[in-house]
Amino acid sequence: MRASQFFLSTLKEAPSEAELPSHKLMLRAGLIKRLASGLYTWMPIGFRVLKKVERIVREEMERAGSVELIMPAIQPAELWQESGRWEFYGKELLRLKDRHDRDFCVGPTHEEVITDVVRKEVKSYKQLPLNFFQVQTKFRDEVRPRFGVMRAREFVMKDAYSFHTDFDSLKATYQTMYDAYCRIFDRLGLEYRPVAADTGSIGGTGSHEFQVLADSGEDVIAYCPTSGYAANVELAEAVAPATPRPAASAPMCKVHTPKVKTIADLVSFLNVDIKATVKAVVVNGSDGPVLLLVRGDHTLNELKAEKIDGIDSPLTFAAPADIEAAFGARPGSLGPVGFKGRVIADRTVAAMADMITGANEDDQHYTGVNWGRDVAEPEVADLRNVLPGDPSPDGQGELALCRGIEVGHVFQLRTKYSEALSATFLDRDGKSQVMEMGCYGIGVSRIVAAAIEQNFDERGIVFTDAMAPFTVGIVPMGYHRSETVKAAADALYAELKAAGIDVLLDDRDERPGVLLADGELIGLPHRVVIGDRGLKEGNVEYQQRRDSAATSVPLADVAALIRNKLAS
Amino acid sequence: MRASQFFLSTLKEAPSEAELPSHKLMLRAGLIKRLASGLYTWMPIGFRVLKKVERIVREEMERAGSVELIMPAIQPAELWQESGRWEFYGKELLRLKDRHDRDFCVGPTHEEVITDVVRKEVKSYKQLPLNFFQVQTKFRDEVRPRFGVMRAREFVMKDAYSFHTDFDSLKATYQTMYDAYCRIFDRLGLEYRPVAADTGSIGGTGSHEFQVLADSGEDVIAYCPTSGYAANVELAEAVAPATPRPAASAPMCKVHTPKVKTIADLVSFLNVDIKATVKAVVVNGSDGPVLLLVRGDHTLNELKAEKIDGIDSPLTFAAPADIEAAFGARPGSLGPVGFKGRVIADRTVAAMADMITGANEDDQHYTGVNWGRDVAEPEVADLRNVLPGDPSPDGQGELALCRGIEVGHVFQLRTKYSEALSATFLDRDGKSQVMEMGCYGIGVSRIVAAAIEQNFDERGIVFTDAMAPFTVGIVPMGYHRSETVKAAADALYAELKAAGIDVLLDDRDERPGVLLADGELIGLPHRVVIGDRGLKEGNVEYQQRRDSAATSVPLADVAALIRNKLAS
């Protein structure tokens, strides 16, 4: 492509709304342009990147045996009512009425539609398994769209769905898709990690997220460098301490703790180790307020808490008035001693002795609280988020934490949708059975932002060969002023194009500094600078995007050099 | 592709909702599956056809210098309010509110959004001309979605937009795009005609439709076989009669015409030539009812009528009560004699003498009515639809009529949107100017239906090589029972695939009759049947979809034969 026949439009400064590096760089490099909150046009240069990602995703889906189709973006409410998600999905589902006042939504996902297609098509076990995918623009009406295309309202997604006679068949396809996802992210050149994950609003029994590692990621991942264990911190199990609960060694004492509202206040007021303190959180449950206890330096994992029977899901915190009525004290001085309701202690708290807790009396705490002596043995559960250094749940090392951007998610849905929508088949014995089902998503447009978040420097984006809008940039110094430069640039352009290489010849009539800076900003992985001075010796300057300096290369050799680099 | 790893699902009978051959065949061949009114899933086999069309469209757009991007499908109301179309567009525009109660629509077209992009990007004449395109799923909330994907609510469209410093530049790009459209429809192997067209709700000064010729088409095209003139009948000019108005030869007489309500009644009651009668239509105008007159055998062209100054647009017919008040008679006996309001005569009527018209008295008509003698000379306009045999407006022959399916439309929008949205640039003299603009649409998904409407037989669809879901079908007779057949089929499949040919090996364990019928139904252009009997002689059966019988060909030669057929 010649830049004069393309559309490049870069900015010196990113618009002030952009926070993340990827968002700033995508705006500055002209990859996207904002239309409205969470709605972006993919400009020509960004569109090329998007298509390159899409192509790799498509190739690997086909290799994995998934068959492409495309379902309507607009979906009738009836199917969502059948699955129960019309009520459940909340405001992220963009709902609308057609001219006949019938309810529809703009699909954020397609479990209902594909299950409807399959239940109409499949009668017999002989037709299974099936695996379909599509690449589609979806809509999710985010509360707070942000970070450009990272959390946009309209986005491009690859979603796949598989249908099976039994769980073993589902597990086999799940593994095939898992492997395909690894190949996709490998080919894209991303540093990523598959992690065990919660199934969230999609539902089902098991799932993995594919997280691109980046400091700015919204997700926290717990992983074990020695064993390979990895899970979203939402899900990572905090195992019980290896050592048993010590014996009680102190009497229970009430201490006046004026103005102590937080664990930090308490630690500083009593001058004690934070690990001796216990944090109390009161949530709503089916039989009234429930007291959850985690150690002072730990944080409550809300997802774990809301999965406990009898606790409201989604989790809600008890109102101040309800807390005072139940405990006789305000938050800041709460604890298990004397509380008549349900008490659940995190595994770590259950193994503590001589605890410091609130006394259920304003500005009063107890020290030396012991289970079984001062207060009944509690119900025990895993309630907290893991911390670095915690033992890995697989027993083979210690956990570390890092941040990631979720770009893919695979789910074993089992029969959640097939049962609700009666997607059945006749088995070998002629008996009707409900299909097993899996679903597999990739955030195609988000991958572009995630890749940039992981690969940039002060000069701009650093794209891999696989994702770059153009693999090679030819930058002639004086295309419109030197016949020699023009001839050399045109010849190299023709040679690289003939070799099937995606090349941009920047023939715009701009200052050399602008051409060089734009090429670096948009992240082209390979650059050839052609100028009169070098051509006198028959040379051009070749540089990879990460290189600190260019190398002088004979013009006659540079195409072969690039072909070799791309092949390796 | 092996059929066992693909998804084929054909039906013996089309669902009863389908009327058109293309709709029936697309459902029977499993190309599409209905989700709701006007909403279809493109099943794997149909998806392949859609992608082949899309690819040709994309290649020709790129060849024409248009640069691809993708804009959001969901558009904010503000831009449509700026252009004035939020009010004007009516119920076909699917409107919705987001979670913050802000107005949006699901875009049926993108003039507003692209103009917004360009007005933010372009400052100088040096940046023009620009030409962008996208391939996108759009939504139009049709009153009566029908004929499957022919008139669906959700559809795939290629829309392109160009921006210019002046009209000459617009005209040059318009011609480039017009030529690209011709190449697209040529490559798709469609019989089509570019016709002059009305600009409709898009607006602008000039436009052409690309019509695929088919008897079932909703559009009527007037064309001149000798001169090449072609226009949508909505737009085709009915020229004035070549011969001047004859002199009056009869006196005006009032005739009692009981029960005569229509022109047919009148002709039969008076036993006269229909060409002596005049039809009266009363429409609403800014100064009250307007009487439009066309000859008895002609039909009113509503689009022509509503373009006349002082007549309401869109055209509305006068209410019966208003008619009685203005004429003193009911419809069926109306005419110009004695009417005090505005009278507009079609060019043909203006050239008539001794006319038969209503007398503005129930059950009474006049014969022998003459302009200038019995009634004032009327205002004259082109009011009627052309008929076969009418002179061509270019003066070079006679018109014929045929039916077509609109699959493309190009518009010279001029400054309709750029002015409303203030898309300006600084010219060479530093003066601010409004951009000239063009837009260019292709109904990608409709093309599939139109192609089938034009190419089918009693056995099913007949696809061209360019559009077929697979170019070649290999049909082994007994793949699961004969090792020889299996080996030959596998080898040929590998050979054709290696040659880059898109081939379907139907390795399903079905009866031969099913495999043969399915291949014909889905319209594969080339078929190779492999059976034990032929293989004994080293032969297979080759047949093109339109052939009445197969040809015996040595297995060793059939790949070369097919390569030759495809190359020619």
Boltz contact constraints between the chains, C-beta under 6 A:
constraints:
  - contact:
      token1: [A, 7]
      token2: [B, 67]
      max_distance: 6.0
  - contact:
      token1: [A, 9]
      token2: [B, 121]
      max_distance: 6.0
  - contact:
      token1: [A, 33]
      token2: [B, 117]
      max_distance: 6.0
  - contact:
      token1: [A, 35]
      token2: [B, 72]
      max_distance: 6.0
  - contact:
      token1: [A, 36]
      token2: [B, 76]
      max_distance: 6.0
  - contact:
      token1: [A, 39]
      token2: [B, 72]
      max_distance: 6.0
  - contact:
      token1: [A, 41]
      token2: [B, 71]
      max_distance: 6.0
  - contact:
      token1: [A, 41]
      token2: [B, 117]
      max_distance: 6.0
  - contact:
      token1: [A, 42]
      token2: [B, 69]
      max_distance: 6.0
  - contact:
      token1: [A, 42]
      token2: [B, 70]
      max_distance: 6.0
  - contact:
      token1: [A, 43]
      token2: [B, 69]
      max_distance: 6.0
  - contact:
      token1: [A, 44]
      token2: [B, 67]
      max_distance: 6.0
  - contact:
      token1: [A, 44]
      token2: [B, 69]
      max_distance: 6.0
  - contact:
      token1: [A, 47]
      token2: [B, 68]
      max_distance: 6.0
  - contact:
      token1: [A, 47]
      token2: [B, 69]
      max_distance: 6.0
  - contact:
      token1: [A, 47]
      token2: [B, 70]
      max_distance: 6.0
  - contact:
      token1: [A, 67]
      token2: [B, 7]
      max_distance: 6.0
  - contact:
      token1: [A, 67]
      token2: [B, 44]
      max_distance: 6.0
  - contact:
      token1: [A, 68]
      token2: [B, 47]
      max_distance: 6.0
  - contact:
      token1: [A, 69]
      token2: [B, 42]
      max_distance: 6.0
  - contact:
      token1: [A, 69]
      token2: [B, 43]
      max_distance: 6.0
  - contact:
      token1: [A, 69]
      token2: [B, 44]
      max_distance: 6.0
  - contact:
      token1: [A, 69]
      token2: [B, 47]
      max_distance: 6.0
  - contact:
      token1: [A, 70]
      token2: [B, 42]
      max_distance: 6.0
  - contact:
      token1: [A, 70]
      token2: [B, 47]
      max_distance: 6.0
  - contact:
      token1: [A, 71]
      token2: [B, 41]
      max_distance: 6.0
  - contact:
      token1: [A, 72]
      token2: [B, 35]
      max_distance: 6.0
  - contact:
      token1: [A, 72]
      token2: [B, 39]
      max_distance: 6.0
  - contact:
      token1: [A, 72]
      token2: [B, 154]
      max_distance: 6.0
  - contact:
      token1: [A, 73]
      token2: [B, 137]
      max_distance: 6.0
  - contact:
      token1: [A, 74]
      token2: [B, 154]
      max_distance: 6.0
  - contact:
      token1: [A, 76]
      token2: [B, 36]
      max_distance: 6.0
  - contact:
      token1: [A, 91]
      token2: [B, 99]
      max_distance: 6.0
  - contact:
      token1: [A, 96]
      token2: [B, 96]
      max_distance: 6.0
  - contact:
      token1: [A, 98]
      token2: [B, 141]
      max_distance: 6.0
  - contact:
      token1: [A, 99]
      token2: [B, 91]
      max_distance: 6.0
  - contact:
      token1: [A, 99]
      token2: [B, 141]
      max_distance: 6.0
  - contact:
      token1: [A, 117]
      token2: [B, 33]
      max_distance: 6.0
  - contact:
      token1: [A, 117]
      token2: [B, 41]
      max_distance: 6.0
  - contact:
      token1: [A, 121]
      token2: [B, 9]
      max_distance: 6.0
  - contact:
      token1: [A, 137]
      token2: [B, 73]
      max_distance: 6.0
  - contact:
      token1: [A, 141]
      token2: [B, 98]
      max_distance: 6.0
  - contact:
      token1: [A, 141]
      token2: [B, 99]
      max_distance: 6.0
  - contact:
      token1: [A, 154]
      token2: [B, 72]
      max_distance: 6.0
  - contact:
      token1: [A, 154]
      token2: [B, 74]
      max_distance: 6.0
